Amino acid sequence: MAPRKDDEEGECDVIGCTNPALRSVAGKKFSKAVSDVKVPGSRRVHVCKDHYRRFRKKTKADRKLERLDW
């Protein structure tokens, strides 16, 4: 993975969360998987470690099916 640029650093985009952003994921995919949190309607969503972990757990079955497909 490429190193993060300095201008990408910031806080988590989830409303009410002030943790530093760790990763960015697709906004629609994140909203669909983790529907109990509010995020701004943007293409990419920067999320902290905790929210990224929740996203990964919710999409685990989908990712497994995608890997088996190819």
N, C-alpha and C positions, 0 to 999 in steps of 0.2 A: 504494500500500500504506500502511496506517495505521502510524503510529510505534509502536514497541514500548513496552509499559508497563515500569516499573522492576521490578515484581515478577516479570516473565517472564524476566529475565536470569538466566543461570546457566550451568552446564556442559553439555556434550554428554551425552545420556542413554545413549550407547553405552558398554557396560561396558569400562573400561580407558582411556577417552579423557577427558582433562581440558581440552580446548580449550573456549573460550566458545561457547555455542549461538548460531547465526545464524538458523535457521529452525525451524519445527515442521511435521512431516508426519504423515499418518495412520500409526499404528503397524502395522496389518496390512499395508498397502501397502509400507511400508519393510521389514518383516521378509520379505515375499515377494520383493521385488526384490533386497535385499542380504542374502542368507541366510548369509553367512560371518561376520557380526558378531552379537553378543548384545545385545539391548535388553530393558529391563523390559517386562512385558506391560501396557502402558497404551494408552489411546485415541490420544493424541498423543505423538509422540516429538520432543524437541528435539535437533537435530543441528548439528554444527559445519560449517564451510565445506567441509572435506574429505569428510565423510560425505554432505553434501548433494550435492556434485558427483558422487560415486559413485552416489547414488540417481538423479540426473538422467540419467546416462549409461546406467544399466541400464533405465530406463523410457522411453527416447527413442522406441523403435519404438511402444510402447503409446500414448504421447501423440500421436504423428503419426497413428495410426489413429483416435484419438478426434476429432482436429481435422477429419479428412476426413469423418467421419460426419455432421456437421451441415452 
